[in-house]
Amino acid sequence: MASTRTCLSQLTRTTLSRPALYVPSISIQQRGAAQSANAQKYKRKELPTSQRKKKSRTTFVNHDLKDAIQFPLVDAMRYLRATEVGRVPTSSKYELHLRLKSLKNGPVVRNRIRLPHPVKTDLRIAVICDPNSSAATAAKKAGATLVGEEAIFDAVKEGRIEFDRCLCHQDSLAKMNKAALGRILGPRGLMPSAKTGTVVKDVAASVQDMVGASEYRERLGVIRMAIGQLGMTRIVLEPPSERLTTDVEK
C-alpha cells in the first residue's frame, strides 16, 4: 500500500497544471495590415494646388507700377488736354489718386479740406431741420438745395434721394432716428451722424464749409479726389496736390 506522501504527490500532478496560452488567430502583422488598408480607404483626399484655400490678405493689393509708363506732371497735363480737345474746360477735372498701405479691417482714412483753388461742383445739400425755423432760412441762404423734415423723410422712403450730402440739426435728430432712414441712407454714406460731423447746431456754417471744401475718403486702399479743372495750369495745380498729400500724411 502506497504511503500518504506518495498519494498526495500523484494527486498534485493530476489537479494542478500550467494554463494553456491562447494565441489569437490573427497575427499582429495581419492586424496592422488591415488597419493600414482601412486608413488608405478613408484617407482624406488632398485638393490640387489650384483649389487649395489661400490665406486671406490683411492689406489691400498694391500693384507694382515700376514698369508702367509714367510722365511728369507737365507732360501728363498736355496729353490729357490733347485728348479732351473740344470739351468745355470746366467739364473735366484732374483727379489725384494716392495709394495707402492700410489694413482691410483698420480705420478708414477720410477728411474734408479746403483747397487753395476750390473745384466748383454742383453739390446738392439737404438739411434736416424744422422748415419754419431760423435755421432753415439760414441754410437756404447758405446754399442748401433741400430743407425740411417730413418732406425729406417721405422723399427718401419713396426712393427720391435728390441730394449728394445730408446734414441734420441737433433739434431734429430724434425725429430723424424715429423715421428710420439708416437702412436707406447708410449704405450710400448719406446718413447724418455726430461721428462724421453731420449732426450740427449751426447748419448754415456747415453748409458753407461743405460747399467750399472738398471731401476725400479711402476706398480699397486708394484715395481719389479732384484737385482742379482741365483749364488750370501746372502752377495752379501744384498747391492743391501738396495740400492733399500733406493732410493725408497727418
C-alpha positions as CSV (number, residue, x, y, z in Angstrom):
1,M,0.0,0.0,0.0
2,A,1.4,3.4,-1.0
3,S,2.2,5.9,1.6
4,T,0.2,9.1,2.2
5,R,3.0,11.3,0.9
6,T,3.1,9.4,-2.4
7,C,-0.6,9.7,-2.9
8,L,-0.6,13.5,-2.3
9,S,2.3,13.8,-4.8
10,Q,0.3,12.0,-7.5
11,L,-2.8,14.0,-6.8
12,T,-1.0,17.3,-7.1
13,R,0.3,16.3,-10.6
14,T,-3.2,15.5,-11.8
15,T,-5.1,18.5,-10.5
16,L,-2.6,21.4,-10.9
17,S,-1.3,22.1,-14.4
18,R,0.0,25.2,-16.2
19,P,-2.7,27.2,-18.0
20,A,-2.5,27.0,-21.8
21,L,-1.5,30.2,-23.6
22,Y,-4.2,31.4,-26.1
23,V,-2.8,32.6,-29.3
24,P,-5.2,34.7,-31.5
25,S,-5.8,33.5,-35.0
26,I,-4.8,36.9,-36.5
27,S,-1.2,37.9,-36.0
28,I,-0.1,41.4,-35.1
29,Q,1.3,41.9,-38.6
30,Q,-2.0,40.9,-40.2
31,R,-3.9,43.3,-37.9
32,G,-1.6,46.2,-38.7
33,A,-2.1,45.5,-42.4
34,A,-5.8,45.6,-42.0
35,Q,-5.7,48.9,-40.2
36,S,-3.4,50.4,-42.9
37,A,-5.8,49.3,-45.6
38,N,-8.7,51.0,-43.8
39,A,-6.6,54.1,-43.4
40,Q,-5.8,54.2,-47.1
41,K,-9.5,53.6,-47.9
42,Y,-10.8,56.5,-45.8
43,K,-7.8,58.8,-46.3
44,R,-8.8,62.5,-46.9
45,K,-8.2,63.5,-50.4
46,E,-5.8,66.3,-51.0
47,L,-7.1,69.1,-53.2
48,P,-5.0,70.3,-56.1
49,T,-2.8,73.3,-55.6
50,S,-5.2,75.5,-57.6
51,Q,-8.2,74.6,-55.4
52,R,-6.5,74.9,-52.0
53,K,-7.8,77.8,-49.9
54,K,-5.4,80.6,-49.8
55,K,-4.9,82.7,-46.7
56,S,-6.7,86.0,-46.9
57,R,-4.7,89.1,-47.1
58,T,-4.8,91.6,-44.3
59,T,-3.8,94.5,-46.6
60,F,-5.1,95.7,-49.9
61,V,-3.2,94.7,-53.1
62,N,-0.8,97.3,-54.3
63,H,0.4,96.7,-57.9
64,D,3.9,97.5,-58.8
65,L,3.9,100.4,-61.2
66,K,7.7,100.4,-61.7
67,D,7.4,99.1,-65.2
68,A,4.3,101.2,-66.1
69,I,4.6,104.3,-68.4
70,Q,4.9,107.4,-66.3
71,F,5.0,111.1,-67.2
72,P,5.9,114.2,-65.3
73,L,3.0,116.4,-64.3
74,V,3.5,118.9,-67.1
75,D,3.6,116.2,-69.8
76,A,0.6,114.4,-68.4
77,M,-1.4,117.6,-68.4
78,R,-0.5,118.2,-72.1
79,Y,-1.6,114.7,-73.1
80,L,-4.9,115.0,-71.2
81,R,-5.7,118.3,-72.7
82,A,-4.9,116.9,-76.2
83,T,-7.4,114.0,-75.7
84,E,-10.1,116.5,-74.3
85,V,-10.0,118.9,-77.3
86,G,-13.4,120.3,-78.0
87,R,-14.7,119.9,-74.4
88,V,-15.6,122.7,-72.1
89,P,-12.5,123.3,-69.8
90,T,-14.7,123.2,-66.7
91,S,-16.4,120.0,-67.6
92,S,-13.4,117.7,-67.0
93,K,-11.3,117.7,-63.8
94,Y,-7.9,116.5,-62.8
95,E,-8.2,113.7,-60.1
96,L,-5.3,112.8,-57.8
97,H,-5.0,109.2,-56.6
98,L,-3.0,108.2,-53.5
99,R,-2.2,104.6,-52.7
100,L,-2.1,103.8,-49.0
101,K,-0.6,100.8,-47.1
102,S,-3.6,100.3,-44.9
103,L,-5.2,97.3,-43.2
104,K,-8.5,95.9,-44.5
105,N,-10.0,95.9,-41.0
106,G,-8.3,99.2,-40.0
107,P,-9.8,102.7,-39.7
108,V,-11.0,104.4,-42.9
109,V,-9.0,107.5,-43.8
110,R,-11.4,110.3,-44.6
111,N,-11.5,114.1,-44.1
112,R,-12.7,117.4,-45.6
113,I,-10.2,120.0,-46.6
114,R,-10.2,123.4,-48.3
115,L,-8.1,123.6,-51.4
116,P,-6.3,126.8,-52.4
117,H,-8.4,126.8,-55.6
118,P,-11.7,125.0,-54.9
119,V,-13.0,122.8,-57.6
120,K,-16.5,124.0,-58.4
121,T,-19.1,121.2,-58.3
122,D,-22.9,121.1,-58.4
123,L,-23.1,119.8,-54.9
124,R,-26.7,119.2,-53.7
125,I,-27.0,119.5,-49.9
126,A,-30.1,118.5,-47.9
127,V,-30.6,119.9,-44.4
128,I,-33.0,118.1,-42.0
129,C,-34.4,120.8,-39.7
130,D,-37.7,122.5,-38.8
131,P,-38.8,124.2,-42.1
132,N,-40.3,127.1,-40.1
133,S,-37.2,127.8,-38.0
134,S,-34.5,130.4,-38.4
135,A,-32.0,127.5,-39.1
136,A,-33.9,126.6,-42.2
137,T,-33.8,130.1,-43.5
138,A,-30.1,130.4,-42.9
139,A,-29.4,127.0,-44.5
140,K,-31.2,128.1,-47.7
141,K,-29.2,131.3,-47.8
142,A,-26.0,129.3,-47.4
143,G,-26.8,127.2,-50.4
144,A,-28.8,124.2,-49.2
145,T,-31.0,122.8,-52.0
146,L,-33.4,120.9,-49.8
147,V,-34.6,121.9,-46.3
148,G,-37.2,120.3,-44.1
149,E,-38.2,117.3,-42.0
150,E,-41.2,115.3,-43.1
151,A,-40.8,116.2,-46.7
152,I,-37.2,114.8,-46.8
153,F,-38.3,111.7,-44.8
154,D,-41.1,110.9,-47.3
155,A,-38.9,111.5,-50.3
156,V,-36.1,109.2,-49.0
157,K,-38.6,106.4,-48.2
158,E,-40.0,106.7,-51.8
159,G,-36.6,106.4,-53.2
160,R,-36.2,110.0,-54.3
161,I,-32.8,110.9,-53.0
162,E,-32.1,114.1,-54.8
163,F,-29.0,115.3,-52.8
164,D,-25.3,114.4,-52.5
165,R,-24.8,115.4,-48.9
166,C,-27.1,115.5,-45.9
167,L,-26.9,117.5,-42.6
168,C,-29.2,117.3,-39.6
169,H,-29.9,119.9,-37.0
170,Q,-29.4,118.8,-33.4
171,D,-33.1,119.5,-32.6
172,S,-34.3,117.3,-35.4
173,L,-32.1,114.3,-34.5
174,A,-34.8,112.5,-32.6
175,K,-37.3,112.8,-35.5
176,M,-34.7,111.6,-38.0
177,N,-33.9,108.5,-35.8
178,K,-37.7,107.8,-35.5
179,A,-38.1,107.9,-39.3
180,A,-35.5,105.0,-39.6
181,L,-33.6,106.3,-42.6
182,G,-30.4,104.5,-41.7
183,R,-31.2,101.4,-43.8
184,I,-31.6,103.6,-46.9
185,L,-29.1,106.4,-46.4
186,G,-26.5,104.3,-44.5
187,P,-25.2,102.2,-47.4
188,R,-25.0,105.4,-49.6
189,G,-22.9,107.2,-46.9
190,L,-25.5,109.9,-46.6
191,M,-26.8,109.2,-43.0
192,P,-26.1,112.1,-40.7
193,S,-24.2,111.2,-37.5
194,A,-22.3,113.0,-34.8
195,K,-19.2,110.8,-35.6
196,T,-18.9,112.2,-39.1
197,G,-19.7,115.7,-38.1
198,T,-23.0,115.9,-40.0
199,V,-25.2,116.4,-36.9
200,V,-24.6,120.1,-36.1
201,K,-26.0,123.1,-34.3
202,D,-25.1,125.7,-36.9
203,V,-26.3,124.3,-40.2
204,A,-25.6,127.4,-42.2
205,A,-21.9,127.4,-41.3
206,S,-21.7,123.7,-42.1
207,V,-23.4,124.2,-45.5
208,Q,-20.9,126.9,-46.4
209,D,-18.0,124.8,-45.2
210,M,-19.3,121.8,-47.2
211,V,-19.8,123.9,-50.4
212,G,-16.3,125.4,-50.3
213,A,-14.5,122.3,-49.1
214,S,-13.5,119.0,-50.8
215,E,-14.0,115.7,-49.2
216,Y,-11.9,112.6,-49.7
217,R,-12.3,109.0,-48.5
218,E,-10.2,105.9,-48.7
219,R,-11.7,103.0,-50.7
220,L,-9.8,99.8,-51.2
221,G,-6.6,101.4,-50.1
222,V,-6.8,104.3,-52.5
223,I,-7.8,107.9,-52.0
224,R,-9.3,109.8,-55.0
225,M,-10.1,113.4,-55.1
226,A,-10.5,116.1,-57.8
227,I,-7.8,118.8,-57.4
228,G,-8.6,121.1,-60.3
229,Q,-10.3,121.7,-63.6
230,L,-8.9,120.9,-67.1
231,G,-8.3,124.6,-67.8
232,M,-6.0,125.1,-64.8
233,T,-2.2,125.4,-65.3
234,R,0.5,123.4,-63.6
235,I,1.3,126.3,-61.2
236,V,-2.3,126.3,-60.1
237,L,-2.5,122.5,-59.6
238,E,0.7,122.1,-57.5
239,P,-0.7,123.8,-54.3
240,P,-3.8,121.6,-54.1
241,S,-1.7,118.5,-54.7
242,E,0.6,119.3,-51.9
243,R,-2.3,120.2,-49.7
244,L,-4.0,116.8,-50.1
245,T,-0.8,114.8,-49.6
246,T,0.1,116.8,-46.5
247,D,-3.3,116.3,-45.0
248,V,-3.3,112.5,-45.7
249,E,0.2,112.2,-44.1
250,K,-1.1,113.7,-40.9
